Amino acid sequence: MRRRGERGQSVVEMALLLPVYLMLLLGMLEFGLAFDHLLSISYASREGARVGAALTNGGGTLGCSGGQSPNAASVDPQIIAAVERVLTSPGSLVSIANVTQIRIYLATSTGAETAGSVNVWTYAPAGGPVIDGDPLDFVQSSAAWNACSRTNTLPAQSIGLSIAYTYPFSTPLGGVLKLVGGTGPTGLAISDKAVMAMNPSQ
């Protein structure tokens, strides 16, 4: 009887500890995968900000008057195209369908958004402007910061780009969390931003 009781005790202990072990194991796997996604998002935000800084004022004469800043209409689409190229490059695990928002904004000295100077792009498969023969997978849903009003004269303005992304769990971590009393989430919201000075020329 004693042996049978000890076996029963072991089963109970295993039943209690197994969810904890699973949570630790799956948590480590998810952390590694989520970190890989975050690296791709971070690189994409830096590349987008770099392109935005290089295309200050649309690449034309400073100003918003007729004949000035002739490429202004293509500035933000070029920025989004740069972001897409990174996110869809070979080796990237990111699904752009899970990118909930891309924000292009006039950055303050602390890197924060300037109210009223934010352009928002949202996911819309092949619904965006055509760049290099291919339609973008994002459309502009808010246009409050005109590209032809950006300036690179000293002190140069800074452009910021932020990406909001929902990382989908690749393992059954959500189910294990639900088993031990959690809500059973299926993903994790992550984001990144980059800020760069707009090519000072004077």
NORGIFEN-V299348 format. One record per residue. N is the residue number from 1. RES is the residue in one letter. PSI is psi in whole degrees, 0 to 359 (none if undefined). D_CENTER is the distance of its C-alpha to the mean C-alpha in Angstrom with 1 decimal. Layout:
[[N/RES/PSI/D_CENTER] [N/RES/PSI/D_CENTER]]
//
This chain:
[[1/M/321/60.3] [2/R/319/58.7] [3/R/318/56.9] [4/R/322/55.6] [5/G/322/54.4] [6/E/321/52.6] [7/R/320/50.9] [8/G/322/49.8] [9/Q/319/48.4] [10/S/320/46.4] [11/V/317/44.9] [12/V/316/44.0] [13/E/319/42.4] [14/M/319/40.4] [15/A/327/39.3] [16/L/323/38.1] [17/L/335/36.4] [18/L/313/34.8] [19/P/325/31.9] [20/V/315/31.2] [21/Y/316/31.3] [22/L/318/29.0] [23/M/319/26.5] [24/L/314/26.6] [25/L/310/26.4] [26/L/326/23.6] [27/G/318/21.7] [28/M/318/21.9] [29/L/314/20.8] [30/E/320/17.8] [31/F/316/16.9] [32/G/315/17.2] [33/L/318/15.1] [34/A/323/12.3] [35/F/322/12.6] [36/D/317/12.5] [37/H/318/9.2] [38/L/322/7.8] [39/L/318/9.8] [40/S/317/8.4] [41/I/318/4.7] [42/S/316/7.0] [43/Y/320/9.3] [44/A/320/7.4] [45/S/321/6.7] [46/R/318/10.4] [47/E/319/11.7] [48/G/317/10.7] [49/A/323/12.3] [50/R/315/15.1] [51/V/319/15.9] [52/G/322/16.0] [53/A/324/18.3] [54/A/334/20.5] [55/L/32/20.9] [56/T/132/22.1] [57/N/24/24.4] [58/G/7/23.9] [59/G/5/25.8] [60/G/193/29.0] [61/T/137/31.5] [62/L/138/30.2] [63/G/169/30.7] [64/C/9/30.3] [65/S/170/33.9] [66/G/134/35.1] [67/G/352/34.7] [68/Q/153/32.1] [69/S/58/28.5] [70/P/338/29.2] [71/N/15/25.7] [72/A/323/23.9] [73/A/338/23.1] [74/S/0/21.1] [75/V/301/19.1] [76/D/319/16.0] [77/P/323/16.2] [78/Q/324/16.5] [79/I/313/13.4] [80/I/321/11.5] [81/A/321/13.6] [82/A/319/12.7] [83/V/314/9.0] [84/E/320/10.4] [85/R/320/13.0] [86/V/313/11.0] [87/L/335/9.1] [88/T/10/12.6] [89/S/156/14.6] [90/P/135/17.3] [91/G/342/16.5] [92/S/131/12.8] [93/L/357/12.7] [94/V/135/9.5] [95/S/116/10.6] [96/I/343/9.0] [97/A/339/11.2] [98/N/3/9.0] [99/V/110/6.1] [100/T/333/8.0] [101/Q/142/7.4] [102/I/128/6.8] [103/R/128/9.3] [104/I/124/11.8] [105/Y/160/14.4] [106/L/118/17.5] [107/A/143/17.0] [108/T/181/19.9] [109/S/341/21.7] [110/T/1/19.7] [111/G/2/16.2] [112/A/166/16.0] [113/E/142/15.8] [114/T/122/19.2] [115/A/134/20.4] [116/G/4/21.1] [117/S/56/19.2] [118/V/129/15.8] [119/N/127/14.8] [120/V/133/12.6] [121/W/136/11.5] [122/T/158/11.4] [123/Y/130/11.7] [124/A/98/15.3] [125/P/119/16.5] [126/A/24/18.4] [127/G/358/19.0] [128/G/185/17.7] [129/P/154/19.7] [130/V/124/21.3] [131/I/125/20.3] [132/D/38/22.6] [133/G/355/24.1] [134/D/136/21.1] [135/P/141/19.5] [136/L/157/15.8] [137/D/15/14.0] [138/F/145/12.8] [139/V/152/15.3] [140/Q/120/15.7] [141/S/350/16.6] [142/S/129/17.4] [143/A/91/19.0] [144/A/353/20.3] [145/W/95/19.9] [146/N/132/22.1] [147/A/329/21.5] [148/C/357/25.2] [149/S/358/25.3] [150/R/144/23.2] [151/T/144/25.5] [152/N/11/25.7] [153/T/147/29.1] [154/L/135/29.6] [155/P/126/28.3] [156/A/145/25.3] [157/Q/166/22.5] [158/S/139/19.0] [159/I/137/15.9] [160/G/148/12.6] [161/L/127/9.1] [162/S/146/6.3] [163/I/127/2.9] [164/A/131/4.2] [165/Y/143/4.8] [166/T/110/8.5] [167/Y/120/9.9] [168/P/130/13.4] [169/F/136/16.3] [170/S/346/18.1] [171/T/171/21.3] [172/P/31/23.6] [173/L/319/22.4] [174/G/319/22.0] [175/G/321/25.6] [176/V/320/26.9] [177/L/322/25.5] [178/K/324/27.2] [179/L/325/30.3] [180/V/16/30.6] [181/G/7/30.0] [182/G/190/26.3] [183/T/355/24.6] [184/G/53/23.4] [185/P/153/19.6] [186/T/357/17.9] [187/G/180/14.4] [188/L/129/12.3] [189/A/123/9.6] [190/I/158/7.2] [191/S/164/5.0] [192/D/154/5.6] [193/K/156/7.6] [194/A/144/10.3] [195/V/133/13.7] [196/M/144/16.5] [197/A/142/20.0] [198/M/99/21.0] [199/N/83/23.5] [200/P/134/26.6] [201/S/353/29.7] [202/Q/none/32.5]]
//
